[in-house]
Amino acid sequence: MQDSRQPTGWRKSSRSSNGASNCVEVGRVPGGAAVRDTKDRAAGHLTTTAAHWAAFITAIKSGRFDR
């Protein structure tokens, strides 16, 4: 999903730790969420709808992406 509106309220993932190289940040956009790489913020961000974001979070919490 492309969204020309700039995200606000960026926050670092609670799963990120100091010195970790795989951190992401989540921001808010109207009607959804945005995600960006903490170490490469200039690369831009990915946006998604609120429904897709909620489904993604549910999948994470259920262990769907666990190795």
C-alpha positions in Angstrom: 0.0 0.0 0.0 1.4 3.4 -0.9 0.6 6.3 1.3 1.9 9.9 0.8 1.0 10.9 4.3 4.0 11.0 6.7 3.9 8.6 9.7 4.0 10.0 13.2 4.8 8.7 16.6 7.6 6.4 15.6 8.5 3.9 18.3 11.1 1.1 18.5 10.0 -2.5 18.7 9.8 -3.8 22.3 11.7 -6.9 21.0 14.6 -4.8 19.9 17.6 -4.7 22.2 20.5 -2.4 22.5 23.1 -3.2 19.8 20.8 -5.5 17.9 21.1 -5.2 14.1 17.6 -6.2 13.2 15.5 -3.5 14.8 12.3 -2.0 13.4 10.2 1.0 14.3 6.4 1.4 14.0 4.7 4.7 13.2 1.1 5.7 12.8 -0.7 6.8 9.6 -4.4 7.5 9.3 -6.1 4.2 9.0 -3.0 2.0 9.5 0.6 1.6 10.5 4.0 2.2 9.0 7.2 0.2 9.6 10.8 1.2 8.9 14.3 -0.2 9.6 15.8 1.6 12.6 19.4 1.5 11.2 18.4 2.8 7.7 15.6 5.3 8.3 16.4 7.1 5.0 15.4 4.0 3.1 11.8 4.8 3.6 8.9 2.9 5.2 6.2 0.4 4.5 2.6 1.2 5.2 -0.4 -1.1 5.7 -4.0 -0.8 6.7 -5.2 -1.2 10.3 -6.9 -4.6 9.4 -3.7 -6.0 7.9 -1.6 -4.7 10.7 -3.9 -6.3 13.3 -3.7 -9.6 11.4 0.1 -9.4 11.3 0.2 -8.8 15.1 -2.2 -11.7 15.7 0.0 -14.0 13.6 3.1 -12.9 15.5 1.5 -13.5 18.9 0.2 -16.9 17.8 3.8 -18.0 16.9 3.1 -18.3 13.2 6.6 -16.8 12.3 8.6 -18.6 15.0 11.4 -20.8 13.8 
